[in-house]
Amino acid sequence: MISDERTILRKLVCKYMEITLNPAEERKRDVWRHLNSLKTIRPPIYVRAFAWDEMPDAELLCHDPLFRTAESFFRAEIFKSTFGDDSIFEPWYPLYPV
């Protein structure tokens, strides 16, 4: 890993972790728990699709394919956190099977 890529990813991860550790995330979890228990507090709002590839924030700076995947995930999640919907941001990075 090039030190620039390390710096890029660390900054993105720190920003993402700030989002996941926000107390509002627990309130959003409660909204979804109540909905799934058929005890709706209020209808949750969930923005599912957006034109991420067309956004200026989607530009990737890392060169390594593995790091580009992580960078894309963190950039997209950070961008989605600005929507103000009831999407939940978990404090982990998902690994998918090959």
Buried (B, 14 or more C-beta within 10 A) or exposed (E): EEEEBEEBBEEBBEBBEEBBEEEEBEEBEEBBEBBEEEEEEEEBEEEEEEEEEEEEEEEEBBEEEEBBBBBBBBBBBBBBBEEEBBBBBEEEEEEEEE
